[in-house]
Amino acid sequence: MLTRRGILAGGAAVLALGGAGTMLSTRLAADRYTAFAALLREPLKPSGGSRDLIRYATLAASGHNTQPWQFRESAQAIAVTPDLSRRTPVVDPDDHHLYVSLGCALENLVIAAGAMGRPGEVTDMGEGGAIFTFSSQAGTAGPTVGELFQAIPLRQSTRSLYDGKPVSANQLERLTNGAAVDGVDIALITQRPAIDQVRDLVIAGNDAQMADPAFIRELKDWLRFSPSAAMRNGDGLYAPASGNPPLPDWLGPIAFDLAFKPKSEADKYARQMDSSAGVAVFSAREEGPAGWIAVGRACQRFCLTATALGLKTAFVNQPVEVPALRDDMAALARFGARRPDIVLRFGHAPAMPYSPRRPVDAVLMA
């Protein structure tokens, strides 16, 4: 979910400084990474139990791909709780994105469990997260659950240019209905003048963030330039997932410093927004962790529905991350005085490389 920045493709020129051996090593590691990402997204096994459901839960979106969640399993339930060691206090000082991320993971868990004949109920725990309790009776998945379930391993935040083609009225209706969650409102913006206004807010937010050295430092901490670093950490913003070349660990920060400039980033976001078919904005009726978790559930359902329809999505959350821009974003979405929580662009585009994930053992609590 949520914000992702990347180095520009110009870093490929810097890679030549490392010589042919470095480039060959990076290519071989990229091949290993492809196999690593595919293994993470293997279909659920009938005998996999709760651990396999948790694996599917972790395929959800999260800010900077921090994966700020922990899981506690028992015979009757799975708890999804915040991992505060993975906070991003500069871009997310009130842990808003953290709780939205928990909601994304929770919704994957609910959908996967239902599809595997183990439906249940969610109990909100506020700041403590949520608990999914299995029903005493096994169930069967409905057509919508099955469609969203199949989309879980395919969903990705596709941070590239889209083809600019509009989305049909039927697809817009399915996106809205598929993302329906109690306590969350969704605004779809598909008229070009309004999309242009969102674009301008995204660029203004990007300019404000790039003027903050603390934001740059925090972002850089979560960048994974090489396939080896992405596999070793299992988290963070993997360069090829944003359309950038893989770079050796020693070279990535140098290329980032050379390429990550306000004008080039603004130009990139302008092109991406101009190529998008529309924008979805989410707002919780209840401010605080419970409402933010609900937004995460709705957001994840939207992204899975989009994936099932052959559409791509990507977060452009600058207008909600920069407080001075929230009122303008709320006005565009017609949310009145309420806080807009998440901004997504959507449209048609080819798939990109997948982001890494941590193994189940790393997110399980005793």
MARTIMAR-44702 format. One record per residue (C-alpha): residue in three letters; x, y, z; residue number from 1. Coordinates in Angstrom, 1 decimal. Layout:
MARTIMAR-44702
+-----+--------+--------+--------+-----+
: res :     px :     py :     pz :   n :
+-----+--------+--------+--------+-----+
: ALA :      X :      Y :      Z : NUM :
...
+-----+--------+--------+--------+-----+
END
This chain:
MARTIMAR-44702
+-----+--------+--------+--------+-----+
: res :     px :     py :     pz :   n :
+-----+--------+--------+--------+-----+
: MET :    0.0 :    0.0 :    0.0 :   1 :
: LEU :    0.9 :    2.6 :    0.3 :   2 :
: THR :    3.9 :    5.2 :   -0.8 :   3 :
: ARG :    6.8 :    3.9 :   -2.9 :   4 :
: ARG :    9.6 :    5.8 :   -4.5 :   5 :
: GLY :   12.4 :    4.5 :   -6.7 :   6 :
: ILE :   15.6 :    5.4 :   -8.3 :   7 :
: LEU :   15.4 :    6.3 :  -12.0 :   8 :
: ALA :   16.6 :    4.1 :  -14.8 :   9 :
: GLY :   19.6 :    6.4 :  -15.2 :  10 :
: GLY :   21.2 :    4.3 :  -12.5 :  11 :
: ALA :   21.8 :    1.7 :  -15.2 :  12 :
: ALA :   24.6 :    3.9 :  -16.6 :  13 :
: VAL :   26.3 :    4.0 :  -13.2 :  14 :
: LEU :   26.2 :    0.2 :  -13.0 :  15 :
: ALA :   28.8 :    0.1 :  -15.8 :  16 :
: LEU :   31.3 :    1.4 :  -13.3 :  17 :
: GLY :   31.2 :   -1.9 :  -11.6 :  18 :
: GLY :   32.4 :   -3.8 :  -14.6 :  19 :
: ALA :   31.1 :   -6.9 :  -16.4 :  20 :
: GLY :   31.6 :   -9.2 :  -13.4 :  21 :
: THR :   29.3 :   -7.1 :  -11.2 :  22 :
: MET :   26.7 :   -7.0 :  -13.9 :  23 :
: LEU :   26.8 :  -10.8 :  -14.4 :  24 :
: SER :   26.5 :  -11.4 :  -10.7 :  25 :
: THR :   23.5 :   -9.0 :  -10.5 :  26 :
: ARG :   21.8 :  -10.8 :  -13.4 :  27 :
: LEU :   22.3 :  -14.2 :  -11.8 :  28 :
: ALA :   20.9 :  -12.9 :   -8.5 :  29 :
: ALA :   17.9 :  -11.5 :  -10.4 :  30 :
: ASP :   17.1 :  -15.0 :  -11.7 :  31 :
: ARG :   17.3 :  -16.3 :   -8.2 :  32 :
: TYR :   15.0 :  -13.5 :   -7.1 :  33 :
: THR :   12.4 :  -14.5 :   -9.7 :  34 :
: ALA :   12.3 :  -18.0 :   -8.3 :  35 :
: PHE :   12.1 :  -16.6 :   -4.7 :  36 :
: ALA :    9.1 :  -14.4 :   -5.6 :  37 :
: ALA :    7.3 :  -17.3 :   -7.3 :  38 :
: LEU :    7.8 :  -19.5 :   -4.2 :  39 :
: LEU :    6.2 :  -16.9 :   -2.0 :  40 :
: ARG :    3.2 :  -16.9 :   -4.2 :  41 :
: GLU :    2.6 :  -20.6 :   -4.6 :  42 :
: PRO :   -1.0 :  -21.8 :   -4.4 :  43 :
: LEU :   -2.3 :  -22.6 :   -0.9 :  44 :
: LYS :   -2.0 :  -26.3 :    0.0 :  45 :
: PRO :   -5.0 :  -28.1 :    1.4 :  46 :
: SER :   -2.8 :  -29.4 :    4.3 :  47 :
: GLY :   -1.1 :  -26.0 :    4.8 :  48 :
: GLY :   -3.2 :  -25.0 :    7.8 :  49 :
: SER :   -3.0 :  -21.6 :    9.4 :  50 :
: ARG :    0.6 :  -21.0 :    8.5 :  51 :
: ASP :   -0.3 :  -21.1 :    4.8 :  52 :
: LEU :   -3.2 :  -18.7 :    5.4 :  53 :
: ILE :   -0.7 :  -16.4 :    7.1 :  54 :
: ARG :    1.6 :  -16.6 :    4.1 :  55 :
: TYR :   -1.2 :  -15.4 :    1.9 :  56 :
: ALA :   -2.0 :  -12.6 :    4.4 :  57 :
: THR :    1.5 :  -11.3 :    4.1 :  58 :
: LEU :    1.1 :  -10.8 :    0.3 :  59 :
: ALA :   -1.0 :   -7.7 :    1.1 :  60 :
: ALA :    0.1 :   -4.1 :    0.5 :  61 :
: SER :    2.0 :   -2.1 :    3.1 :  62 :
: GLY :    3.6 :    1.3 :    3.3 :  63 :
: HIS :    7.2 :    1.1 :    2.0 :  64 :
: ASN :    6.6 :   -2.7 :    2.0 :  65 :
: THR :    7.5 :   -2.6 :    5.7 :  66 :
: GLN :    5.1 :   -5.4 :    6.5 :  67 :
: PRO :    4.3 :   -4.0 :    9.9 :  68 :
: TRP :    2.3 :   -7.0 :   11.1 :  69 :
: GLN :    2.6 :   -9.9 :   13.5 :  70 :
: PHE :    0.4 :  -13.0 :   13.7 :  71 :
: ARG :   -0.5 :  -15.2 :   16.6 :  72 :
: GLU :   -2.2 :  -18.5 :   15.7 :  73 :
: SER :   -4.3 :  -20.9 :   17.7 :  74 :
: ALA :   -6.6 :  -23.8 :   16.9 :  75 :
: GLN :   -9.6 :  -21.4 :   16.9 :  76 :
: ALA :   -8.2 :  -18.0 :   15.6 :  77 :
: ILE :   -5.4 :  -15.9 :   14.1 :  78 :
: ALA :   -4.6 :  -12.5 :   15.6 :  79 :
: VAL :   -3.2 :   -9.8 :   13.4 :  80 :
: THR :   -1.3 :   -7.3 :   15.5 :  81 :
: PRO :    1.0 :   -4.2 :   14.8 :  82 :
: ASP :    4.7 :   -4.6 :   14.7 :  83 :
: LEU :    5.8 :   -1.2 :   16.0 :  84 :
: SER :    9.4 :   -1.9 :   15.3 :  85 :
: ARG :    8.5 :   -1.4 :   11.6 :  86 :
: ARG :    7.1 :    2.1 :   12.0 :  87 :
: THR :    7.9 :    4.8 :    9.5 :  88 :
: PRO :    7.6 :    7.9 :   11.8 :  89 :
: VAL :    8.5 :   10.5 :    9.2 :  90 :
: VAL :    6.0 :    9.7 :    6.5 :  91 :
: ASP :    3.5 :    8.1 :    8.9 :  92 :
: PRO :    3.9 :    9.9 :   12.3 :  93 :
: ASP :    0.5 :    8.8 :   13.7 :  94 :
: ASP :    0.8 :    5.1 :   12.4 :  95 :
: HIS :   -2.1 :    5.7 :   10.0 :  96 :
: HIS :   -0.5 :    3.7 :    7.2 :  97 :
: LEU :    0.6 :    1.0 :    9.6 :  98 :
: TYR :   -3.0 :    0.3 :   10.6 :  99 :
: VAL :   -4.2 :    0.5 :    7.0 : 100 :
: SER :   -1.5 :   -2.1 :    6.2 : 101 :
: LEU :   -2.9 :   -4.4 :    9.0 : 102 :
: GLY :   -6.3 :   -4.1 :    7.4 : 103 :
: CYS :   -4.9 :   -5.1 :    4.0 : 104 :
: ALA :   -3.3 :   -8.2 :    5.6 : 105 :
: LEU :   -6.5 :   -9.0 :    7.5 : 106 :
: GLU :   -8.6 :   -8.9 :    4.4 : 107 :
: ASN :   -6.3 :  -11.3 :    2.6 : 108 :
: LEU :   -6.6 :  -13.6 :    5.6 : 109 :
: VAL :  -10.4 :  -13.5 :    5.6 : 110 :
: ILE :  -10.6 :  -14.1 :    1.9 : 111 :
: ALA :   -8.1 :  -16.9 :    1.8 : 112 :
: ALA :   -9.7 :  -18.7 :    4.8 : 113 :
: GLY :  -13.2 :  -18.4 :    3.3 : 114 :
: ALA :  -11.9 :  -19.8 :    0.0 : 115 :
: MET :  -10.3 :  -22.8 :    1.8 : 116 :
: GLY :  -13.6 :  -23.6 :    3.6 : 117 :
: ARG :  -12.6 :  -22.1 :    6.9 : 118 :
: PRO :  -14.7 :  -18.9 :    7.2 : 119 :
: GLY :  -14.9 :  -16.9 :   10.3 : 120 :
: GLU :  -15.6 :  -13.6 :   12.1 : 121 :
: VAL :  -13.4 :  -10.5 :   12.7 : 122 :
: THR :  -13.2 :   -8.9 :   16.1 : 123 :
: ASP :  -11.7 :   -5.4 :   16.1 : 124 :
: MET :   -9.1 :   -4.8 :   18.8 : 125 :
: GLY :   -8.4 :   -1.1 :   18.1 : 126 :
: GLU :   -4.7 :   -0.3 :   18.6 : 127 :
: GLY :   -4.2 :   -4.0 :   19.2 : 128 :
: GLY :   -5.2 :   -4.9 :   15.7 : 129 :
: ALA :   -7.8 :   -7.6 :   15.0 : 130 :
: ILE :   -8.6 :  -11.3 :   15.6 : 131 :
: PHE :  -10.0 :  -13.6 :   13.0 : 132 :
: THR :  -11.9 :  -16.4 :   14.7 : 133 :
: PHE :  -12.8 :  -19.5 :   12.6 : 134 :
: SER :  -16.4 :  -20.6 :   12.5 : 135 :
: SER :  -17.3 :  -24.0 :   13.9 : 136 :
: GLN :  -18.8 :  -25.1 :   10.6 : 137 :
: ALA :  -16.8 :  -25.4 :    7.4 : 138 :
: GLY :  -18.1 :  -23.3 :    4.6 : 139 :
: THR :  -17.8 :  -23.0 :    0.8 : 140 :
: ALA :  -16.5 :  -20.0 :   -1.1 : 141 :
: GLY :  -18.9 :  -17.9 :   -3.2 : 142 :
: PRO :  -18.0 :  -16.7 :   -6.6 : 143 :
: THR :  -16.8 :  -13.3 :   -5.4 : 144 :
: VAL :  -14.6 :  -14.8 :   -2.7 : 145 :
: GLY :  -13.1 :  -17.2 :   -5.2 : 146 :
: GLU :  -12.4 :  -14.4 :   -7.7 : 147 :
: LEU :  -10.6 :  -12.3 :   -5.0 : 148 :
: PHE :   -8.8 :  -15.3 :   -3.6 : 149 :
: GLN :   -7.3 :  -16.1 :   -7.1 : 150 :
: ALA :   -6.1 :  -12.5 :   -7.3 : 151 :
: ILE :   -4.1 :  -12.5 :   -4.0 : 152 :
: PRO :   -0.8 :  -13.9 :   -5.4 : 153 :
: LEU :   -1.2 :  -11.8 :   -8.6 : 154 :
: ARG :   -1.9 :   -8.4 :   -7.0 : 155 :
: GLN :    0.9 :   -5.9 :   -7.0 : 156 :
: SER :    1.5 :   -2.1 :   -6.7 : 157 :
: THR :    2.3 :   -1.5 :  -10.4 : 158 :
: ARG :    4.4 :    1.7 :  -10.4 : 159 :
: SER :    4.7 :    2.3 :  -14.1 : 160 :
: LEU :    3.1 :    4.1 :  -17.0 : 161 :
: TYR :   -0.4 :    2.8 :  -17.8 : 162 :
: ASP :   -1.9 :    2.8 :  -21.3 : 163 :
: GLY :   -4.3 :    5.7 :  -20.7 : 164 :
: LYS :   -7.4 :    3.7 :  -21.8 : 165 :
: PRO :  -10.6 :    4.3 :  -19.8 : 166 :
: VAL :  -12.2 :    1.7 :  -17.6 : 167 :
: SER :  -15.7 :    0.7 :  -18.6 : 168 :
: ALA :  -18.8 :    1.7 :  -16.5 : 169 :
: ASN :  -19.3 :   -2.0 :  -15.7 : 170 :
: GLN :  -15.8 :   -2.4 :  -14.4 : 171 :
: LEU :  -16.1 :    0.8 :  -12.3 : 172 :
: GLU :  -19.3 :   -0.6 :  -10.7 : 173 :
: ARG :  -17.5 :   -3.9 :   -9.9 : 174 :
: LEU :  -14.6 :   -2.0 :   -8.4 : 175 :
: THR :  -17.0 :    0.0 :   -6.2 : 176 :
: ASN :  -19.1 :   -3.0 :   -5.1 : 177 :
: GLY :  -16.1 :   -5.3 :   -4.7 : 178 :
: ALA :  -14.4 :   -2.8 :   -2.2 : 179 :
: ALA :  -17.5 :   -2.2 :   -0.1 : 180 :
: VAL :  -16.7 :   -2.4 :    3.6 : 181 :
: ASP :  -18.8 :   -1.0 :    6.4 : 182 :
: GLY :  -17.6 :    2.3 :    7.7 : 183 :
: VAL :  -15.6 :    3.2 :    4.6 : 184 :
: ASP :  -16.5 :    5.5 :    1.7 : 185 :
: ILE :  -14.9 :    5.4 :   -1.7 : 186 :
: ALA :  -14.7 :    8.1 :   -4.3 : 187 :
: LEU :  -13.8 :    7.2 :   -7.9 : 188 :
: ILE :  -12.4 :   10.1 :   -9.9 : 189 :
: THR :  -12.4 :    9.3 :  -13.7 : 190 :
: GLN :  -12.9 :   12.7 :  -15.4 : 191 :
: ARG :   -9.6 :   14.0 :  -16.7 : 192 :
: PRO :   -9.8 :   17.6 :  -15.2 : 193 :
: ALA :  -10.3 :   16.1 :  -11.8 : 194 :
: ILE :   -7.5 :   13.5 :  -12.3 : 195 :
: ASP :   -5.3 :   16.5 :  -13.3 : 196 :
: GLN :   -6.1 :   18.1 :  -10.0 : 197 :
: VAL :   -5.1 :   15.0 :   -8.1 : 198 :
: ARG :   -1.9 :   14.9 :  -10.2 : 199 :
: ASP :   -1.1 :   18.4 :   -9.1 : 200 :
: LEU :   -1.6 :   17.5 :   -5.4 : 201 :
: VAL :    0.6 :   14.4 :   -5.8 : 202 :
: ILE :    3.4 :   16.5 :   -7.3 : 203 :
: ALA :    3.0 :   19.2 :   -4.6 : 204 :
: GLY :    3.2 :   16.5 :   -1.9 : 205 :
: ASN :    6.2 :   14.9 :   -3.6 : 206 :
: ASP :    8.0 :   18.3 :   -3.7 : 207 :
: ALA :    7.3 :   18.9 :    0.0 : 208 :
: GLN :    8.5 :   15.4 :    1.0 : 209 :
: MET :   11.7 :   15.7 :   -1.1 : 210 :
: ALA :   12.5 :   19.0 :    0.7 : 211 :
: ASP :   12.6 :   17.1 :    4.0 : 212 :
: PRO :   16.0 :   15.4 :    4.6 : 213 :
: ALA :   14.4 :   13.1 :    7.3 : 214 :
: PHE :   11.9 :   11.8 :    4.7 : 215 :
: ILE :   14.8 :   11.0 :    2.3 : 216 :
: ARG :   16.7 :    9.2 :    5.0 : 217 :
: GLU :   13.7 :    7.1 :    6.0 : 218 :
: LEU :   12.9 :    6.2 :    2.4 : 219 :
: LYS :   16.5 :    5.3 :    1.7 : 220 :
: ASP :   16.5 :    2.9 :    4.7 : 221 :
: TRP :   13.7 :    0.9 :    3.0 : 222 :
: LEU :   15.2 :    0.7 :   -0.5 : 223 :
: ARG :   16.5 :   -2.6 :   -1.7 : 224 :
: PHE :   18.6 :   -2.0 :   -4.7 : 225 :
: SER :   19.9 :   -5.6 :   -5.4 : 226 :
: PRO :   18.1 :   -8.9 :   -5.6 : 227 :
: SER :   20.3 :  -10.2 :   -2.9 : 228 :
: ALA :   19.3 :   -7.5 :   -0.5 : 229 :
: ALA :   15.6 :   -8.0 :   -1.3 : 230 :
: MET :   15.9 :  -11.7 :   -0.6 : 231 :
: ARG :   18.0 :  -11.2 :    2.5 : 232 :
: ASN :   15.7 :   -8.7 :    4.1 : 233 :
: GLY :   12.4 :  -10.0 :    2.6 : 234 :
: ASP :   10.9 :   -6.5 :    2.7 : 235 :
: GLY :   11.4 :   -2.9 :    1.4 : 236 :
: LEU :   11.1 :   -1.3 :   -2.0 : 237 :
: TYR :   12.8 :   -3.5 :   -4.5 : 238 :
: ALA :   14.2 :   -1.4 :   -7.4 : 239 :
: PRO :   12.9 :   -3.5 :  -10.3 : 240 :
: ALA :    9.4 :   -3.5 :   -8.8 : 241 :
: SER :    9.4 :    0.2 :   -9.6 : 242 :
: GLY :   10.8 :   -0.2 :  -13.1 : 243 :
: ASN :   14.4 :    0.5 :  -12.1 : 244 :
: PRO :   17.5 :   -1.6 :  -12.8 : 245 :
: PRO :   18.8 :   -3.9 :  -10.1 : 246 :
: LEU :   22.1 :   -2.6 :   -8.7 : 247 :
: PRO :   24.8 :   -3.9 :   -6.4 : 248 :
: ASP :   24.4 :   -2.9 :   -2.7 : 249 :
: TRP :   27.4 :   -0.7 :   -2.8 : 250 :
: LEU :   26.3 :    1.1 :   -6.0 : 251 :
: GLY :   22.6 :    1.6 :   -5.3 : 252 :
: PRO :   22.9 :    4.4 :   -2.8 : 253 :
: ILE :   25.2 :    6.3 :   -5.2 : 254 :
: ALA :   22.8 :    5.9 :   -8.1 : 255 :
: PHE :   19.9 :    7.0 :   -5.9 : 256 :
: ASP :   21.7 :   10.2 :   -4.8 : 257 :
: LEU :   22.5 :   11.0 :   -8.4 : 258 :
: ALA :   19.0 :   10.3 :   -9.8 : 259 :
: PHE :   16.5 :   11.1 :   -7.1 : 260 :
: LYS :   15.8 :   14.8 :   -7.8 : 261 :
: PRO :   12.6 :   16.9 :   -7.4 : 262 :
: LYS :   12.1 :   17.7 :  -11.1 : 263 :
: SER :   12.7 :   14.2 :  -12.4 : 264 :
: GLU :   10.3 :   12.7 :   -9.7 : 265 :
: ALA :    7.7 :   15.4 :  -10.5 : 266 :
: ASP :    8.0 :   14.5 :  -14.2 : 267 :
: LYS :    7.6 :   10.8 :  -13.4 : 268 :
: TYR :    4.5 :   11.3 :  -11.3 : 269 :
: ALA :    3.0 :   13.6 :  -14.0 : 270 :
: ARG :    3.4 :   11.0 :  -16.6 : 271 :
: GLN :    2.1 :    8.2 :  -14.4 : 272 :
: MET :   -1.0 :   10.2 :  -13.4 : 273 :
: ASP :   -1.6 :   11.3 :  -17.0 : 274 :
: SER :   -1.5 :    7.6 :  -18.1 : 275 :
: SER :   -4.0 :    6.4 :  -15.5 : 276 :
: ALA :   -7.7 :    5.7 :  -16.1 : 277 :
: GLY :   -8.8 :    7.0 :  -12.7 : 278 :
: VAL :   -8.1 :    7.5 :   -9.1 : 279 :
: ALA :   -9.8 :    5.9 :   -6.1 : 280 :
: VAL :   -9.9 :    7.7 :   -2.7 : 281 :
: PHE :  -10.8 :    6.0 :    0.5 : 282 :
: SER :  -12.0 :    7.6 :    3.8 : 283 :
: ALA :  -13.0 :    6.0 :    7.1 : 284 :
: ARG :  -16.1 :    7.3 :    8.9 : 285 :
: GLU :  -14.3 :    6.7 :   12.2 : 286 :
: GLU :  -10.9 :    8.3 :   12.8 : 287 :
: GLY :   -8.4 :    6.0 :   14.5 : 288 :
: PRO :   -6.9 :    2.5 :   14.3 : 289 :
: ALA :  -10.3 :    0.7 :   13.9 : 290 :
: GLY :  -11.3 :    3.0 :   11.0 : 291 :
: TRP :   -7.9 :    2.8 :    9.4 : 292 :
: ILE :   -8.0 :   -1.0 :    9.5 : 293 :
: ALA :  -11.4 :   -0.9 :    7.8 : 294 :
: VAL :   -9.9 :    1.3 :    5.1 : 295 :
: GLY :   -7.1 :   -1.2 :    4.6 : 296 :
: ARG :   -9.7 :   -4.0 :    4.1 : 297 :
: ALA :  -11.6 :   -1.9 :    1.6 : 298 :
: CYS :   -8.4 :   -0.9 :   -0.2 : 299 :
: GLN :   -7.2 :   -4.5 :   -0.4 : 300 :
: ARG :  -10.6 :   -5.6 :   -1.8 : 301 :
: PHE :  -10.4 :   -2.8 :   -4.4 : 302 :
: CYS :   -6.9 :   -3.9 :   -5.5 : 303 :
: LEU :   -7.9 :   -7.6 :   -5.7 : 304 :
: THR :  -11.0 :   -6.7 :   -7.7 : 305 :
: ALA :   -8.9 :   -4.6 :  -10.0 : 306 :
: THR :   -6.5 :   -7.5 :  -10.4 : 307 :
: ALA :   -9.3 :   -9.9 :  -11.2 : 308 :
: LEU :  -10.5 :   -7.5 :  -13.9 : 309 :
: GLY :   -7.0 :   -7.3 :  -15.5 : 310 :
: LEU :   -6.4 :   -3.8 :  -14.1 : 311 :
: LYS :   -3.3 :   -2.5 :  -12.2 : 312 :
: THR :   -3.2 :   -0.2 :   -9.2 : 313 :
: ALA :   -0.5 :    1.9 :   -7.4 : 314 :
: PHE :   -0.6 :    4.2 :   -4.4 : 315 :
: VAL :   -0.1 :    7.9 :   -4.8 : 316 :
: ASN :   -0.6 :    8.9 :   -1.1 : 317 :
: GLN :    1.3 :   12.2 :   -1.1 : 318 :
: PRO :   -2.0 :   14.2 :   -0.8 : 319 :
: VAL :   -2.8 :   12.4 :    2.4 : 320 :
: GLU :    0.7 :   12.2 :    3.8 : 321 :
: VAL :    1.3 :   15.9 :    3.7 : 322 :
: PRO :   -1.3 :   17.4 :    6.1 : 323 :
: ALA :   -1.5 :   20.8 :    4.3 : 324 :
: LEU :   -2.9 :   19.0 :    1.2 : 325 :
: ARG :   -5.6 :   16.8 :    2.9 : 326 :
: ASP :   -8.4 :   19.4 :    2.7 : 327 :
: ASP :   -7.9 :   19.8 :   -1.0 : 328 :
: MET :   -7.9 :   16.1 :   -1.5 : 329 :
: ALA :  -11.0 :   15.7 :    0.6 : 330 :
: ALA :  -12.8 :   18.4 :   -1.4 : 331 :
: LEU :  -12.0 :   16.7 :   -4.7 : 332 :
: ALA :  -13.3 :   13.4 :   -3.3 : 333 :
: ARG :  -16.3 :   15.2 :   -1.7 : 334 :
: PHE :  -15.6 :   13.9 :    1.8 : 335 :
: GLY :  -16.3 :   17.2 :    3.4 : 336 :
: ALA :  -14.3 :   17.7 :    6.6 : 337 :
: ARG :  -13.3 :   14.0 :    6.8 : 338 :
: ARG :   -9.7 :   12.9 :    6.4 : 339 :
: PRO :   -8.9 :   11.1 :    3.1 : 340 :
: ASP :   -7.0 :    8.0 :    4.0 : 341 :
: ILE :   -5.7 :    6.4 :    0.8 : 342 :
: VAL :   -5.3 :    7.5 :   -2.8 : 343 :
: LEU :   -4.8 :    4.9 :   -5.6 : 344 :
: ARG :   -4.5 :    5.3 :   -9.3 : 345 :
: PHE :   -5.7 :    2.5 :  -11.6 : 346 :
: GLY :   -5.6 :    1.5 :  -15.2 : 347 :
: HIS :   -4.3 :   -1.0 :  -17.7 : 348 :
: ALA :   -0.6 :   -2.0 :  -17.8 : 349 :
: PRO :    1.7 :   -5.0 :  -18.0 : 350 :
: ALA :    2.8 :   -6.7 :  -14.8 : 351 :
: MET :    6.0 :   -5.7 :  -13.1 : 352 :
: PRO :    8.4 :   -7.8 :  -10.9 : 353 :
: TYR :    6.9 :   -8.7 :   -7.5 : 354 :
: SER :    8.0 :   -7.2 :   -4.2 : 355 :
: PRO :    9.7 :   -9.4 :   -1.6 : 356 :
: ARG :    8.0 :  -10.8 :    1.5 : 357 :
: ARG :    9.4 :  -12.2 :    4.8 : 358 :
: PRO :    8.9 :  -15.9 :    5.6 : 359 :
: VAL :    6.0 :  -16.9 :    7.9 : 360 :
: ASP :    8.4 :  -17.7 :   10.7 : 361 :
: ALA :    9.5 :  -14.1 :   10.8 : 362 :
: VAL :    6.0 :  -12.8 :   11.4 : 363 :
: LEU :    4.7 :  -15.4 :   13.8 : 364 :
: MET :    4.5 :  -14.6 :   17.5 : 365 :
: ALA :    4.9 :  -17.4 :   20.1 : 366 :
+-----+--------+--------+--------+-----+
END
